Amino acid sequence: MKRLPPILISCFLLIAACSKNSGQQDEPKNTEPPVVRPHGAPTGEIVKKSIGPAGGSLSSKDNTLQIEVPAGALTTNTEISVQAVSNTLPGSPGPAYRLLPEGTRFAKPVKLTFKYTNQHLDSTSEDALFMAYQAQDGVWRFIPKTTLNKTARTLTVETTHFSDWAPYAMFWLRADPNSVLVKKASMLVIYSSNEEVTSEELDDPEVAIFRERVLRKPGNIKNWKLEGAGRLQGSDFEFARYDAPAKVPAVNPVTVSVEVHNFLPGGAIPGRGNVGIVTLLAKIKIEDETYLSGTVNGVEVFCTNVHHKYIPGGWLNFSGEYAPLEGFSCQIEGVSNPVRPGRHSWHSPDYGGTAYLEKGTFTNPVNVYGRTFYSYCEDDELIDYRASGGELVITNVEQIENKEYITGYMTGTFYKLIRCGTGTVENFNLQFRTIRNN
């Protein structure tokens, strides 16, 4: 878990205070060249369709990006494709989308419609979102005339060429770290790669995107607010500090918001408001020194008394309680001592895999409500056992003051403990940090 040292936090606050007291003079206009960034790697399934002079449409596999080719845009039948790729653009939430054939020129503009969700607004605001593309030169450029429809939650542009496309946030708020232990602190910083756009640039069809940097416009940053437990130290500058409470609050994560004013000339872009204000949001999760939390069938669970122990012979067991006498118990086999980071698939008896997870009551009488495998039968005869999909991943192992801490996450499915069938199915997504108790 990445944290800023206290001395660095103090320096940030001191720098910000000095900036605030310096008469709030604007920095010289940026004259550096735009950044050349690597192209993304494919991450999703490709969708292809042959479109000819009559026009046509297709959507990405996740239906996030829709492509509409009008009649007359193409003179011959052309195979058009779209595929999700890793996103190399800072301030851009979610994946990018590669439209091929790259470099294709259309006689009439093609319409691209991007459907954004709450995930895309995790650290920014819809008013700050534009569409951007990355050409063969590696430079990302955003489209100032991106049409924003808050009701339909879409971003729409017209283009006469194909390349990699993604949503771009002009500003975003980052909590570092975005998950903190009780009584610890997180720094919140506003970032931008185009912190000031002039009216002249807004008239251009596209604007090059520069390097990621801390927003240095203290006079434009206002109204830091906290929703939830803890304490927020913020002022009218780009940094704020959040101090977590002494125990995990009932409402978790907490939300920090801040306003950026005058980010666009008032009324310069229809649908973006007349005052040029965006409200940025960041969520911070508060955790105990140890935790086992997440969701089971979409319902949040938080465990207490989370710990692990190493069993001679290469077994690791860890557990936590989510209700009185009820909890999770996980076994991993073939684990070294000391434990190392790694990935473990769920296993069923004698059928591969290295880990299994159970939920239920583990004191007498034992009553297991679900486990990550089930028995498969034909004509009421047991054929084999089948394990859940998903996996258990140990991401970090560290020694702190002679104590062993293990951090990671688990995804998969619980099956009700019955013979010959899955029983009740529950999907889970859990994160953990345990401490050794032996």
Residue pairs with C-beta under 8 A, 6 or more apart in sequence:
1 177
1 179
1 180
1 181
1 407
2 176
2 177
3 176
3 177
3 180
3 184
3 185
3 186
4 12
4 176
4 185
4 187
6 185
9 185
9 187
9 241
12 187
12 189
12 239
13 233
13 239
13 241
15 239
16 218
16 235
16 237
16 238
16 239
17 235
17 237
19 216
19 218
19 237
19 238
20 218
20 235
20 236
20 237
24 218
24 219
26 217
27 216
29 196
30 195
30 196
30 210
32 210
32 211
34 139
34 140
34 141
34 208
34 209
34 210
35 139
35 140
35 193
35 209
35 210
35 211
36 137
36 138
36 139
37 88
37 89
37 134
37 138
37 139
37 140
38 88
38 138
39 85
39 88
39 134
39 138
39 164
40 85
40 86
40 87
40 88
40 95
40 96
40 98
40 164
41 85
41 86
42 83
42 84
42 85
42 98
43 84
43 85
43 86
43 95
44 60
44 61
44 62
44 83
44 84
44 85
44 95
45 61
45 83
45 84
46 61
46 81
46 82
46 83
47 58
47 59
47 60
47 61
47 81
47 82
47 83
48 58
48 79
48 80
48 81
49 56
49 58
49 79
49 80
49 81
50 77
50 78
50 79
50 80
51 58
51 69
51 74
51 77
51 78
51 80
52 74
52 76
52 77
52 78
53 71
53 72
53 74
53 75
53 76
54 71
55 68
55 69
55 70
55 71
55 72
55 73
55 74
56 69
56 80
57 66
57 67
57 68
57 69
58 66
58 67
58 80
58 82
59 65
59 66
59 67
59 82
60 66
60 82
60 83
60 84
60 97
61 83
61 84
62 84
63 115
64 94
64 97
64 114
64 115
65 82
65 97
65 112
65 113
65 114
65 115
65 165
66 112
66 113
66 115
67 80
67 82
67 99
67 110
67 111
67 112
68 110
68 111
68 112
68 113
69 80
69 106
69 110
70 108
70 109
70 110
70 111
71 108
72 107
72 108
73 106
73 107
73 108
73 109
73 110
74 106
74 107
75 107
78 101
78 104
79 101
80 99
80 100
80 101
80 162
81 98
81 99
81 100
81 101
82 97
82 98
82 99
82 100
83 97
83 98
83 100
84 95
84 96
84 97
84 98
85 95
85 96
85 97
85 98
85 164
86 95
86 96
87 94
87 95
87 96
87 166
88 96
88 134
88 140
89 96
89 132
89 134
89 140
89 166
89 168
89 209
90 191
90 193
90 212
91 124
91 168
91 169
91 170
91 171
91 172
91 191
91 192
91 193
91 212
92 132
92 166
92 167
92 168
92 169
93 119
93 120
93 121
93 122
93 123
93 124
93 167
93 169
94 119
94 120
94 166
94 167
95 166
96 134
96 164
96 165
96 166
97 164
97 165
97 166
98 163
98 164
99 112
99 162
99 163
99 164
99 165
100 162
101 162
102 136
102 162
102 163
103 136
103 161
103 162
103 163
104 161
104 162
105 160
105 161
106 159
106 160
106 161
108 160
109 158
109 159
109 160
110 158
110 159
110 160
111 156
111 157
111 158
112 131
112 156
112 157
112 158
112 159
112 165
113 154
113 155
113 156
114 131
114 154
114 155
114 156
114 165
114 167
115 152
115 153
115 154
116 126
116 129
116 153
116 154
116 155
116 167
117 153
120 129
120 167
121 129
121 281
122 281
122 282
122 283
123 169
123 172
123 173
123 174
123 280
123 281
123 282
124 169
124 171
124 172
124 173
124 278
124 280
124 281
125 169
125 171
125 278
125 279
125 280
125 281
126 148
126 150
126 153
127 148
127 272
127 273
127 277
127 278
128 169
128 170
128 171
128 172
128 260
128 263
128 278
128 280
129 146
129 148
129 155
129 167
129 168
129 169
129 170
130 142
130 143
130 144
130 146
130 155
130 167
130 168
130 170
131 142
131 143
131 146
131 155
131 156
131 157
131 165
131 166
131 167
131 168
132 140
132 141
132 142
132 143
132 165
132 166
132 167
132 168
132 209
133 140
133 141
133 143
133 159
133 163
133 164
133 165
133 166
133 206
134 140
134 141
134 163
134 164
134 165
134 166
135 141
135 163
136 163
139 208
139 209
140 166
140 168
140 208
140 209
141 206
141 207
141 208
141 209
142 168
142 170
142 194
142 206
142 207
142 209
143 157
143 205
143 206
144 197
144 201
144 202
144 203
144 204
144 205
144 206
144 207
144 269
145 157
145 205
145 269
146 155
146 156
146 157
147 154
147 155
147 156
147 157
147 270
147 271
148 154
148 155
148 271
148 272
149 155
149 156
149 271
150 271
155 167
168 209
170 192
170 194
170 197
170 263
170 278
171 190
171 191
171 192
171 195
171 215
171 260
171 263
171 278
171 280
172 190
172 191
172 192
172 280
173 188
173 189
173 190
173 191
173 256
173 258
173 280
173 281
173 282
174 188
174 189
174 190
174 191
174 282
175 186
175 187
175 188
175 242
175 256
175 282
175 283
175 284
176 186
176 187
176 188
176 189
177 186
178 186
178 282
178 283
178 284
178 285
179 284
179 285
179 286
179 287
180 186
180 242
180 244
180 284
180 285
180 286
180 287
181 244
181 286
181 287
181 288
181 289
182 244
182 245
182 246
182 247
182 248
182 286
182 287
182 288
182 289
183 243
183 244
183 245
183 246
184 243
184 244
185 241
185 242
185 243
185 244
186 241
186 242
186 244
186 284
187 239
187 240
187 241
187 242
188 224
188 234
188 239
188 240
188 241
188 242
188 256
188 258
188 282
189 214
189 238
189 239
190 214
190 215
190 221
190 238
190 258
190 260
190 280
191 212
191 213
191 214
191 215
192 212
192 213
192 215
193 209
193 210
193 211
193 212
193 213
194 207
194 209
194 210
195 213
195 215
195 216
195 217
196 217
197 207
197 263
197 264
198 265
199 265
199 268
201 207
202 264
202 265
202 268
202 269
214 238
215 221
215 238
215 260
216 238
217 238
217 260
218 236
218 237
218 238
219 236
220 260
220 261
220 262
220 263
221 236
221 237
221 238
221 258
221 259
221 260
221 261
222 236
222 258
222 259
222 261
223 257
223 258
223 259
224 232
224 234
224 235
224 240
224 256
224 257
224 258
225 232
225 256
225 257
225 258
226 232
226 242
226 254
226 255
226 256
227 254
227 255
227 256
227 257
228 249
228 251
228 252
228 253
228 254
228 255
229 244
229 245
229 249
229 251
229 254
229 286
230 242
230 243
230 244
230 245
230 249
230 254
230 286
231 242
231 243
232 240
232 241
232 242
232 243
232 256
233 240
233 241
233 242
233 243
234 240
234 241
234 258
240 256
240 258
242 254
242 256
242 284
244 284
244 286
245 286
248 286
248 287
248 288
248 302
249 286
252 285
252 286
252 302
253 283
253 284
253 285
253 286
254 283
254 284
254 286
255 281
255 282
255 283
255 284
256 281
256 282
256 283
256 284
257 279
257 280
257 281
257 282
258 279
258 280
259 277
259 278
259 279
259 280
260 277
260 278
260 280
261 275
261 276
261 277
262 276
262 277
263 276
263 277
263 278
264 272
264 276
265 276
266 273
266 274
266 275
266 276
267 274
268 276
287 293
287 433
288 304
288 306
289 433
289 435
290 306
290 307
290 320
290 405
290 433
290 434
290 435
291 302
291 303
291 306
291 320
291 431
291 432
291 433
292 302
292 303
292 306
292 318
292 320
292 322
292 328
292 430
292 431
292 432
292 433
292 434
293 300
293 301
293 302
293 303
293 430
293 431
293 432
294 300
294 301
294 409
294 410
294 428
294 429
294 430
294 431
295 301
295 428
295 429
295 430
296 359
296 414
296 426
296 427
296 428
296 430
297 426
297 427
297 428
301 322
301 430
302 322
303 320
303 321
303 322
303 327
303 328
304 320
304 321
304 322
305 319
305 320
305 321
305 327
306 318
306 319
306 320
306 432
306 433
306 434
306 435
307 318
307 319
307 320
307 434
307 435
307 436
307 437
308 316
308 317
308 318
308 319
308 406
308 434
308 435
308 436
308 437
309 316
309 317
309 318
309 436
309 437
309 438
310 316
310 335
310 337
310 339
310 436
310 438
311 317
314 333
314 334
314 335
314 336
314 337
315 331
315 332
315 333
315 335
316 331
316 332
316 335
316 339
317 329
317 330
317 331
317 332
318 329
318 330
318 406
318 432
318 434
319 327
319 328
319 329
319 330
319 362
320 327
320 328
320 432
320 434
321 327
322 328
325 361
325 363
326 359
326 360
326 361
327 359
327 362
328 357
328 358
328 359
328 430
329 357
329 358
329 359
329 362
330 355
330 356
330 357
330 358
330 392
330 410
331 355
331 356
332 344
332 354
332 355
332 392
333 347
333 354
333 355
334 354
335 354
338 397
338 404
339 394
339 397
339 404
339 406
340 394
340 397
341 394
341 395
341 396
341 397
341 408
342 393
342 394
343 391
343 392
343 393
343 394
344 353
344 354
344 355
344 391
344 392
344 393
344 394
345 352
345 353
345 354
345 355
345 387
345 391
345 392
346 353
346 355
346 356
346 357
346 372
346 373
346 387
346 388
346 389
346 390
346 391
346 392
346 412
347 353
347 354
347 355
347 356
347 373
347 387
348 356
348 373
348 374
348 384
348 385
348 386
348 387
349 373
349 385
350 385
351 384
351 385
351 386
351 387
352 387
353 387
355 372
355 392
356 371
356 372
356 373
356 387
357 371
357 372
357 392
357 410
357 412
357 414
357 428
358 368
358 370
358 371
358 372
359 368
359 369
359 370
359 371
359 414
360 366
360 367
360 368
360 369
360 370
361 367
361 368
368 417
369 414
369 416
369 417
370 414
370 415
370 416
370 417
370 423
370 424
370 426
371 414
371 415
371 417
372 387
372 388
372 390
372 412
372 413
372 414
372 415
373 385
373 386
373 387
373 388
373 415
374 385
374 386
374 415
374 418
374 421
374 422
374 423
375 382
375 384
375 385
375 386
375 419
375 420
375 421
376 382
376 383
376 384
376 385
376 386
376 420
377 383
377 419
377 420
377 421
380 420
382 419
382 420
388 412
388 413
388 414
388 415
389 412
389 413
390 410
390 411
390 412
390 413
391 410
391 411
391 412
392 408
392 409
392 410
393 408
393 409
393 410
394 406
394 407
394 408
395 407
395 408
395 409
396 405
396 406
396 407
396 408
397 404
397 405
397 406
397 407
398 404
398 405
398 407
399 405
403 435
403 436
404 435
404 436
405 433
405 434
405 435
405 436
406 432
406 433
406 434
406 436
407 432
407 433
408 431
408 432
409 429
409 430
409 431
409 432
410 428
410 429
410 430
410 431
410 432
411 428
411 429
411 430
412 427
412 428
413 425
413 426
413 427
413 428
414 425
414 426
414 427
414 428
415 422
415 423
415 424
415 425
416 422
416 423
416 424
416 425
417 423
